[in-house]
């Protein structure tokens, strides 16, 4: 395969996501030939450490033999059957397993995180309609929140870049302050910021709870706004407030689930039980698209009726696809077989030690880490910092993609010491090279 040919064919025929395509006139696409473990390989044999797990999905490295074997076995038996009027073993097993892990059941499946958000919001509003309270049909989210880019998900996404062009299509949700610990005033702790944000939510709910169906939050880490981390006590506050004001609590664990924050699910660090959980990304270990929404018996029973109109009328052709469900089951088996959460505690120490020079760099502020997520804010005002840093990181054999001036790493759980050193050295070298460019053009 010729690199130049593949590049031109891609630019001619493929519209790449979250991309201003014109930028590829000066920042060429990188054709990837294969992937193995933590590494991506181009057609010329160069390799790049996948420091962001290919948009936070790849938990156990690329091409993991256990997941591959499960997919091959499933392909020999059943590739797909529609889930309306039919069922199959992988979707039943996965639903049972997710119920055991979360304490919620009645799993409803889709293909991606934004669809999971749509499902949870629709399910919540429909629940209130079915229980005789149709006025409870609005939503509230956090400042800087991100829950996907479909029209319904954009309603609760507070990132202007994604939302402004589609504003006429969006039924905008309310927004309350974020508990982002970086907002701490002198002398304040992360818990103090969480208390302030919870007080603001309380004041808002006191006025608007009668028309509010649900609050949606990313527990512990608001990823797309720059890895904004908050104290777990915030989740305890919002659970109590949602109970008091009869508002559903939706936790978006699409990015934070499956061990990313140190526990299987982030909300578990607060000891709470939400009304809805949205899952995707790491659910299949980064092999196939799949998302799920889990909810309570109370919500499920509100739809259980002879009247078709009271059912949850949402679907897509590949709902609960057997291959994707089997990949998810194999991924969850790896957690059990390898005691992943305990092993990750040791791995985070190794990676954090490797990152120490970046963390202490004079141009870095707000260094933070939670589980298998690391983030640093670069002290720069350059609007092109993210793009240039990514390019510099690639020249050092590392895939890192900053959000604004926030550099972050969310690597696979199969890193060894050598890979950790490579990742950390590449991240630091990319920072220094990007800052040197700033100085050159100053």
Beta strands, then each sheet from edge to edge (+ up, - down):
strand 1: 32-36
strand 2: 39-42
strand 3: 47-50
strand 4: 105-110
strand 5: 138-142
strand 6: 174-176
strand 7: 212-217
strand 8: 221-222
strand 9: 228-229
strand 10: 248-252
strand 11: 276-279
strand 12: 291-295
strand 13: 364-370
strand 14: 373-378
strand 15: 398-399
strand 16: 406-409
sheet 1: 1+ 2- 3+ 15+
sheet 2: 4+ 12- 11+ 10+ 7+ 5+ 6+
sheet 3: 8+ 9-
sheet 4: 13+ 14- 16+
end
